[in-house]
Amino acid sequence: MKQFTSIIDVSDLNQLVESAVYFKNDPLVEPDLGKGKTLGLIFFNPSLRTRLSTQKAALNLGLSCMVMNFVSEGWQLETEEGVIMSGEKAEHIVEAAGVIGQYCDILGIRAFASFTDQEKDYKEEVLNSFIKYSKIPVVSLESATLHPLQSLADLVTIEEYKKKEKPKVVLSWAPHPRILPQSVANSFAQWMRQANVDLVITHPPGYELNTKFTKGAKIIYDQEKAFEQANFIYVKNWSSYEPYGQLLSQDPGWKITASKMGLTNNAYFMHCLPVRRNVIVDDEVLDGEASLVIPQAANRVYAAQAVLKSLLTTNF
């Protein structure tokens, strides 16, 4: 694997999942694999699980790790090519990425959607600029459109807890007071389409995702009907794709409740976190025995470790 930006970069999905399980069984089984190499983590947006899990994964493999948070550190970066830099932005991404590529061997980038320009967001301008100009392997720590590290951990979790060979997995929209990216939902749909699951997506009309990621999935606009006989309920809010980045509904009727979970086939509840209690999901569900949010988050370490191993063994 040369880069890790989506499932498209993965040549053998089963092998990558098995690698994550291998590290979960013994996180320190290959403590010197990354010895002498440096992982740089660059954040343009806040992070808890992604930052800590990726750092932990790096340490488990013997990698040194450097972190820079552009939310509060560094210069404002210009990404436009050919621009006259007479405004507030002091450094161009060409030089910034090039310099970081001299200091690091692998680079992780977290850069959310801007919601101001759909075309730019879906071209992944920031992520692809770092790939182009750093000239080193790049891992997406969540981009404008996808969150592959989360999706790998989600798949590992489903494989770990499934009770039938091909479980029914439902991706459900739920209300949120803010505009959120489509990245987690896009990525989850993309990965589940390649996994051995029966994928159903449910959301209010107007919240259709880009068909590039959902093609082939069953879409049901009735949440309760979608939940029937489900084995896993994966819940996430996202803003509209068309019109882009808008909050079309905050319908509290889409919140996840114990009664809705009762429609399922004793389904597990999943969410990538952070989650708004009693807005997205009731406490009773989130704190219940069927909730996998903590084990799911724990698997982020082993997912990242599997990805870093693949990059280390392929590129060095």
Buried (B, 14 or more C-beta within 10 A) or exposed (E): BEBBBBBEBBEEBEEBBEBBBBBBEEBEEBEEBBEEBBBBBBBBBEBEBBBEBBBBBBBBBBBBBBBBBBEEEBEEBBBEEEEEEEEEBEBBBBEBBBEBBEEBBBBBBBBBBBBEBBEBBBEBBBBBBBBEBBEBBBBBBBBBBBBBBBBBBBBBBBBBBBEEEEBBBBBBBBBBEEBBBBBBBBBBBBBBBEBBBBBBBBBBEEBBBBEEBBEEBEBBBEBEEBBBEBBBBBBBBBBBBEEBBBBEBEEEEBBBEEEBBEBBBEBBBBBBEEBBEEBBBBEBBBEBEBBBBEBBBBBBBBBBBBBBBBBBEEBE
